[in-house]
Amino acid sequence: MTSTLSPQRPATEPGSPSSPLHAYDAGLLIVRLALGLTVAAHGTQKLFGWFGGGGLEGTGQFFAMSGYPSGKTMALVAGLSETLGGLGLVLGLLTPLAGAAVLGTMINAMAVKWGGGFFAPAGVEYELLLAATAAGLALTGPGRLAVDRRLPVLRAHRLLHGIAAVVLAAVIAGLVLLVRD
């Protein structure tokens, strides 16, 4: 009696919503939560003065002193970018765009602090870490523990989406820096 060996197909395709979770899904969730909550809280400092922040008025004055025209408007844009981008990362919703919102804001933050060296408190180490993590999430996607995985249009994260989001963040950040004195 002869038997034919044939490769068995897995019950589910790797990466499909019904395939088992992997360590990288849990790891990406932890990174998204840490970055997203940190940046969202920082955004609410700008918008509402929560957590000891300056609110729109105080943050607007800081932006004006840093050379941005219409400081209060720039504070609103930065606050919304951080808050909504951070919450998008927490949820894993529109992850490439959420990462781009955080990345663009951090590029501007690094430009403002440039010249203060690398290490905190005057350096850019914190902002660089946030920017790099946001760019990494934009490129890798949120993992399967994310809202994006439940939306058919967004389920399949593509590297091209991440690259486009990172380029968009860099271009918009660059344009904002061009209007700065």
VENFENCOR-V256201 format. One line per field, one symbol per residue. psi: psi as a letter, one per 40 degrees, with the letter a starting at -180 (. if undefined). Layout:
BEGIN
psi = ???
END
This chain:
BEGIN
psi = hiihhihiiidiiheideiiiidddddddddddddddddddddddddeeifeieaddddddddddeehigddddddddddddddddddddefhfddddddddddddddddddeieeadiieeaeddddddddddddddddieaegiddeehddedghiddddddddddddddddddddeh.
END
